[in-house]
Amino acid sequence: MLAKGILVEINDGLLFTSDYIFSSVSAAAATVTGAAANGRILWRLPDGRTYAEWEEAENSTPPLNPETEF
């Protein structure tokens, strides 16, 4: 990521210069923390829920039925 210019060194840290799509939330978490990380519990929404909690709530919502929903 450094060689491609996606990350640049600034002071004592690194800065993303553009959006970057990771293969998983854990890959993103590991990149940010610099160690193996479970992104499903590391990432949090502004309301304090973890990514896993958000994902579970999203998946529990029943899909719309196009034949009965208008």
C-alpha positions as CSV (number, residue, x, y, z in Angstrom):
1,M,0.0,0.0,0.0
2,L,2.9,2.3,0.7
3,A,4.5,1.5,-2.7
4,K,1.3,2.2,-4.5
5,G,0.8,5.5,-2.7
6,I,-2.4,4.4,-1.0
7,L,-0.8,5.0,2.3
8,V,1.7,7.8,3.0
9,E,3.9,8.4,6.0
10,I,2.9,11.5,8.0
11,N,4.7,12.4,11.2
12,D,4.6,9.2,13.3
13,G,1.7,7.5,11.4
14,L,0.2,6.6,8.1
15,L,-2.6,8.3,6.1
16,F,-4.8,6.8,3.5
17,T,-4.7,9.0,0.4
18,S,-7.8,7.4,-1.2
19,D,-10.5,4.9,-0.6
20,Y,-9.4,1.3,-0.5
21,I,-11.5,-1.8,-0.6
22,F,-10.3,-4.6,1.7
23,S,-11.2,-8.2,1.2
24,S,-12.8,-8.3,4.7
25,V,-13.5,-6.2,7.7
26,S,-10.8,-8.1,9.6
27,A,-8.2,-7.4,6.8
28,A,-9.0,-3.7,7.2
29,A,-8.7,-3.9,11.0
30,A,-5.4,-5.7,10.8
31,T,-4.0,-3.0,8.4
32,V,-5.1,-0.2,10.8
33,T,-3.9,-1.9,14.0
34,G,-0.8,-3.5,12.6
35,A,-1.7,-6.9,14.1
36,A,-4.2,-9.7,13.6
37,A,-7.6,-8.3,14.5
38,N,-11.3,-9.4,14.4
39,G,-12.9,-6.6,12.5
40,R,-16.4,-7.8,13.3
41,I,-15.8,-6.8,17.0
42,L,-13.2,-4.0,16.5
43,W,-15.1,-1.7,14.2
44,R,-17.8,0.3,15.9
45,L,-20.6,2.5,14.7
46,P,-21.1,6.0,16.1
47,D,-23.9,4.6,18.3
48,G,-21.5,2.1,19.9
49,R,-22.7,-1.1,18.2
50,T,-20.0,-3.4,16.7
51,Y,-19.9,-4.3,13.1
52,A,-21.1,-7.8,14.1
53,E,-24.1,-6.4,15.9
54,W,-25.0,-4.2,13.0
55,E,-24.6,-7.1,10.5
56,E,-26.8,-9.3,12.6
57,A,-29.6,-6.6,12.8
58,E,-29.3,-6.1,9.0
59,N,-29.6,-9.8,8.3
60,S,-32.6,-10.3,10.6
61,T,-34.8,-7.8,8.7
62,P,-37.1,-9.8,6.5
63,P,-36.8,-9.1,2.8
64,L,-39.5,-7.2,1.0
65,N,-41.9,-9.3,-1.1
66,P,-42.4,-7.5,-4.4
67,E,-45.7,-9.3,-4.9
68,T,-47.3,-7.9,-1.8
69,E,-45.3,-4.7,-1.1
70,F,-46.1,-1.6,-3.0
